[in-house]
């Protein structure tokens, strides 16, 4: 039995590499008791803003066995999105994760492939893959499985590679060999807290989502951005990378070579005037496979106007 568990674990970690994932960690599927207390406190303080969906499925967020019946293992994967290219100077800024194709679609397809491949080796197991749009505490599982520690900016930080990663989760009902957590290496550094333009990092590892630039420019739908945020966005039109850009550990970030995340040329090359002149039809065509479609044309126009006022 133990030999088969080891064989399955080795296969999974090798196959994830072949599918383009950079790192794989595995944890035992169990209730995240401490995380439940932290999540409850965070919600009670209203730090999720208008993201009401964060209140849903609380029991499933803290226990993967309620997402997959009989779940025994949580496989967590990191996929690098750090780009080799940057936007032209003085243009409205777009978070690096959104330079290429929508990661939800790209990673979901790879998770489906991974699950089918595992079944070819282990038999007809049950499992589900998740990418950022389901009630899964991805960073907690990444921490438990030794893929990094949760930095003071709330991101998973890998000691050899920084934090510019997508996190994916695959929950399965078979036992595997489990990895352990690593130490926290943030130390006394407070660069992310000091640099956050809106003061959204209210204490180490606690981010008030309702104050985050990414929340205002992506999650806040069809509403005006509060006046008290005027002048604080530092030209960020879609998302924000400030807390990652200043993190010393990201000096180890290396550009990815994933064709799916090749930057859309317009994101790199558009000037402010070209963004302003963009029509809705052009937006829908250029960004039809981009995460930027989440804000829709109206949201991008709103954000653009706000950072220029």
Protein Blocks (a to p, Z undefined) as FASTA:
>chain_A
ZZmmmmmmmmmmmmmmmnopabdcdddddddfklmmmmmmmmmnopnommlmlmgoklmm
momklmpghiabdcdddddfbdfbdcdehiacddfklmmccfklmmmmmmmmmmmmmmmm
nopcdddddehiaccdfklmmmmnopaccdfkopacdfklojadcddddddfbdcddddd
dddfklmafklmmmmmnlpambghiacfklgfklmmmmmghiacdfklgoplnopaggcf
klmmmpmklmmpccdfbfklgccfklmmocfklmmmpcfklmmmmmmmgfklmnommlmm
mmmmmmmZZ
